[in-house]
Amino acid sequence: MLSFICKRTLAAILLTFVVTSFVFLALYLVPGDPAAMLLSVGDVTPPAQAVEALRIELGLDKPILLQYFTFLGDALQGDLGHSFFNRTPVLDTILLRLPRTLELMLAATVISLAVGIPAGLAAALRQGKALDRFLSLLASVAISVPIFVIGTAMIYFFAQKLHLVPAGGFVRFSQDPIRHLLLLLMPALALSVGFSATIFRMTRTTVATVLTMDWVRTARAKGISERLLMRRHVVRNALGPVATIVGLEMGGMLGGSVLIEYVFNWPGLGSYLITAIENRDYPQVRGTVLVVATMFIFLNLLIDLLYAVLDPRVRY
């Protein structure tokens, strides 16, 4: 088990390094000069001397490899640089916004698991029946509809037409707990729709497969109750692939949260990243991508370790 953990951890560290390096180098292929954008006012082109002076001040005149190794050295010391536009420390802004994105993802994950796993179990136990067909159709629709369409439709019906919840925004939990949860509810639900459908389909498939195993028939023949069989044996064997898909889908949820945060005006890392890309703010983009990639990679590391606990065969 220790060897398995070490190998997975080293692979995660290497992958984080590769992703960070790729994003750093890819930024320089994006058209647009941050220095020129900072000095531009309307359609007026800034003087070339002023642009060059600002490039020197921001360190953009140095060779790209030197900038890259400087970034790596600073990042290892916990310094992600300062924003080109407002000169605030990038790490401070990320630490302010990261809990909001994590809160949104956690709420969406809890909703998805609470809906997807029971629905998948119910469908697997009633294969081919009306409930199974209805839930499968519902899951197909949920996966097919784009997340921004779901968010916009929820705002239209629940906020504008029915006036049940606010359309969007953010207040701190310490200021107004009830309003904070109301503002969190719709983006979390919108983010969980496709996730719930994916968990449902994986749970249904794996449970249905396990139920066809010979050892399940043997257990039933020995007189084990159906509830005990499902709880101790079938569900445990079926949750390994479900745990894996949860880790992968949470990476997709990070991408989906960018759109959801924008639609519902939720001030998390997603909206911060969009603004940084629009402004060609390299330190903000690099810092945000580094944090998000690290979260995703090590989340999948934890899922791999959980999978090894659920299914000891994976360790070998």
C-alpha positions in Angstrom: 0.0 0.0 0.0 2.9 2.4 0.8 4.5 1.8 -2.6 1.1 2.5 -4.3 0.7 5.8 -2.4 4.3 6.9 -3.2 3.9 6.1 -6.9 0.6 7.9 -7.2 1.9 10.9 -5.2 5.0 11.3 -7.4 2.8 11.0 -10.5 0.5 13.7 -9.2 3.5 16.1 -8.5 4.9 15.5 -12.0 1.5 16.1 -13.6 1.1 19.4 -11.7 4.5 20.5 -13.0 3.6 19.6 -16.6 0.3 21.4 -16.5 1.7 24.5 -14.9 4.6 24.6 -17.5 2.2 24.2 -20.4 -0.1 27.0 -19.2 2.9 29.3 -18.6 4.2 28.8 -22.1 0.8 28.9 -23.8 0.1 32.3 -22.4 2.8 33.8 -24.6 1.0 32.5 -27.7 -2.1 34.4 -26.9 -2.3 37.6 -29.0 -2.2 40.9 -27.1 0.5 42.7 -25.0 -0.5 43.3 -21.4 1.6 46.4 -21.2 -0.1 47.9 -24.2 -3.5 47.0 -22.8 -2.7 48.6 -19.5 -1.8 51.9 -21.2 -4.6 51.9 -23.8 -7.4 54.4 -23.3 -10.2 53.7 -25.7 -8.9 53.4 -29.3 -5.8 55.6 -28.6 -2.6 53.6 -29.2 -0.1 54.3 -26.4 3.4 55.5 -27.2 5.9 52.7 -28.0 8.4 54.1 -25.4 5.8 54.0 -22.7 4.8 50.5 -23.5 8.5 49.3 -23.5 9.1 51.0 -20.2 6.1 49.2 -18.6 7.2 45.9 -20.1 10.6 46.4 -18.3 8.8 47.3 -15.1 6.6 44.2 -15.3 9.6 41.9 -16.3 8.1 41.1 -19.7 11.3 42.1 -21.5 13.2 39.1 -20.0 13.6 35.9 -21.9 10.7 33.5 -21.5 12.8 30.8 -19.9 14.1 33.2 -17.3 10.6 34.3 -16.5 9.5 30.7 -16.3 12.2 29.7 -13.8 11.6 32.8 -11.8 7.9 31.9 -11.6 8.7 28.4 -10.5 11.1 29.5 -7.8 8.7 32.1 -6.5 5.8 29.6 -6.6 7.7 27.1 -4.5 8.1 29.8 -1.9 4.3 30.6 -2.0 4.7 33.7 -4.0 2.4 33.8 -7.1 3.3 37.3 -8.1 1.3 40.5 -8.3 -1.5 41.4 -10.6 -0.5 43.6 -13.6 -3.6 45.7 -13.3 -4.2 46.4 -9.6 -0.8 45.2 -8.3 -2.4 43.2 -5.5 -0.8 39.9 -4.5 -2.4 37.1 -6.6 -2.2 34.6 -3.7 -4.2 36.9 -1.4 -7.0 37.2 -4.0 -7.0 33.5 -4.6 -7.2 32.7 -0.9 -10.2 35.1 -0.7 -12.1 33.6 -3.6 -11.1 29.9 -3.3 -13.4 29.1 -0.3 -16.4 30.4 -2.3 -15.6 28.1 -5.2 -15.0 25.2 -2.9 -18.3 25.9 -1.1 -20.1 25.9 -4.4 -18.5 22.6 -5.5 -19.0 20.9 -2.1 -22.7 21.8 -2.1 -23.1 20.6 -5.7 -21.2 17.4 -4.9 -23.4 16.6 -1.9 -26.6 17.2 -4.0 -25.2 15.0 -6.8 -24.3 12.1 -4.5 -27.6 12.4 -2.6 -29.6 12.2 -5.9 -27.4 10.1 -8.2 -26.5 7.1 -6.0 -30.0 6.3 -4.7 -31.5 6.9 -8.1 -28.9 4.6 -9.7 -29.6 1.9 -7.1 -33.4 2.1 -7.6 -32.9 1.9 -11.4 -30.5 -1.1 -11.2 -32.9 -3.0 -9.0 -35.8 -2.4 -11.4 -34.1 -2.8 -14.8 -36.3 -2.5 -17.8 -39.3 -1.3 -15.7 -41.0 2.1 -15.9 -39.0 3.7 -13.2 -35.7 2.6 -14.8 -36.7 4.0 -18.2 -38.0 7.3 -16.8 -34.8 7.9 -14.7 -32.6 7.0 -17.6 -34.4 9.4 -19.9 -34.2 12.1 -17.3 -30.4 11.5 -17.0 -29.9 11.7 -20.7 -31.6 15.0 -20.9 -29.7 16.4 -17.9 -26.3 15.4 -19.5 -27.3 16.8 -22.9 -28.4 20.3 -21.8 -25.4 22.8 -21.5 -24.8 24.1 -18.0 -25.2 27.8 -18.8 -28.7 27.0 -20.3 -29.7 25.2 -17.1 -28.5 28.2 -15.0 -30.3 30.8 -17.2 -33.5 28.7 -17.2 -33.4 28.4 -13.4 -33.0 32.2 -13.0 -35.9 32.8 -15.4 -38.3 30.4 -13.7 -37.4 30.4 -10.0 -36.2 33.9 -9.6 -38.0 36.1 -12.2 -41.3 34.2 -12.6 -41.9 32.5 -9.3 -39.8 34.9 -7.1 -38.8 32.0 -4.9 -35.0 32.8 -4.7 -32.7 35.7 -5.6 -31.4 35.7 -9.1 -27.8 35.9 -8.1 -25.2 37.7 -6.1 -23.2 37.0 -2.9 -23.3 37.9 0.8 -21.0 36.5 3.5 -22.4 33.8 5.7 -21.5 35.8 8.7 -23.5 38.8 7.5 -26.8 37.0 6.6 -26.7 33.2 6.8 -30.2 32.7 5.3 -29.6 34.9 2.3 -26.1 33.3 1.8 -27.7 29.9 1.6 -30.4 31.1 -0.7 -27.9 32.6 -3.1 -25.8 29.4 -3.0 -28.8 27.1 -3.7 -29.5 27.8 -7.4 -25.8 27.8 -8.6 -25.2 24.6 -6.6 -28.3 23.0 -8.1 -27.4 24.1 -11.6 -23.9 22.7 -11.2 -25.2 19.4 -9.9 -27.6 18.6 -12.7 -25.2 17.0 -15.1 -23.0 15.6 -12.2 -26.1 13.8 -10.7 -26.9 12.3 -14.1 -23.4 10.9 -14.6 -23.3 9.4 -11.1 -26.7 7.9 -11.7 -25.6 6.2 -14.9 -22.4 4.9 -13.4 -24.1 3.6 -10.3 -26.9 1.9 -12.3 -24.4 0.2 -14.6 -22.0 -1.0 -11.9 -24.7 -2.2 -9.6 -26.5 -4.0 -12.4 -23.2 -5.7 -13.4 -22.4 -6.8 -9.8 -25.9 -8.2 -9.4 -25.2 -10.7 -12.3 -22.1 -12.1 -10.6 -22.0 -15.8 -9.5 -21.2 -14.9 -5.9 -24.3 -12.8 -5.6 -26.5 -15.8 -6.7 -24.5 -18.0 -4.2 -25.1 -15.5 -1.4 -28.8 -15.4 -2.1 -28.9 -19.2 -2.2 -27.4 -19.3 1.2 -30.2 -17.2 2.5 -28.6 -13.8 3.1 -31.2 -11.2 3.2 -31.5 -8.8 0.3 -30.8 -5.7 2.4 -27.7 -7.2 3.9 -26.5 -8.4 0.5 -26.9 -5.0 -1.0 -25.4 -3.0 1.9 -22.3 -5.2 2.7 -21.4 -6.7 -0.7 -23.1 -5.3 -3.8 -22.8 -1.6 -3.0 -19.3 -1.9 -1.7 -18.1 -3.6 -4.9 -20.0 -1.2 -7.1 -18.8 2.0 -5.5 -15.2 1.8 -6.8 -16.0 3.0 -10.3 -18.4 5.5 -8.9 -15.7 7.0 -6.7 -13.4 7.2 -9.8 -16.0 9.0 -11.9 -16.7 11.4 -9.0 -13.1 12.5 -9.0 -13.1 13.0 -12.8 -16.4 14.8 -12.8 -15.2 17.2 -10.0 -12.5 18.3 -12.4 -15.3 19.0 -15.0 -17.2 20.8 -12.2 -14.3 23.2 -11.8 -14.7 24.1 -15.5 -18.5 24.3 -15.1 -18.2 26.6 -12.1 -16.5 29.2 -14.3 -19.8 29.6 -16.3 -22.1 29.2 -13.3 -20.2 31.8 -11.3 -20.5 34.2 -14.2 -24.2 33.5 -14.7 -25.1 33.8 -11.0 -22.6 36.5 -10.2 -20.9 34.3 -7.6 -17.4 35.8 -6.9 -15.3 32.7 -6.9 -12.1 31.6 -8.8 -14.1 31.1 -12.1 -15.1 34.7 -12.6 -11.6 35.8 -11.4 -10.0 33.6 -14.1 -12.3 35.0 -16.8 -11.3 38.6 -15.9 -7.7 37.7 -15.8 -7.7 36.1 -19.3 -9.6 39.1 -20.8 -7.0 41.5 -19.3 -4.0 39.3 -20.3 -3.0 39.4 -16.6 -0.4 36.7 -16.7 0.2 36.4 -12.9 -3.5 36.0 -12.2 -4.0 33.4 -14.9 -0.9 31.4 -13.9 -1.7 31.5 -10.2 -5.3 30.5 -10.7 -4.5 27.7 -13.1 -1.8 26.4 -10.8 -4.2 26.3 -7.8 -7.0 24.7 -9.8 -4.8 22.1 -11.5 -3.2 21.2 -8.1 -6.7 20.8 -6.6 -7.9 18.6 -9.4 -4.8 16.4 -9.6 -4.6 15.8 -5.8 -8.3 15.3 -5.6 -8.0 12.5 -8.1 -5.0 11.2 -6.0 -7.4 10.9 -3.0 -10.0 9.2 -5.2 -7.3 6.7 -6.3 -6.4 6.0 -2.7 -10.1 5.6 -1.8 -10.5 3.2 -4.7 -7.6 1.1 -3.4 -9.3 0.9 0.0 -12.6 -0.1 -1.5 -11.0 -2.6 -3.9 -7.7 -4.1 -2.6 -6.9 -5.6 -6.0 -6.1 -2.1 -7.3 -3.0 -1.9 -5.0 -1.4 -4.7 -7.0 
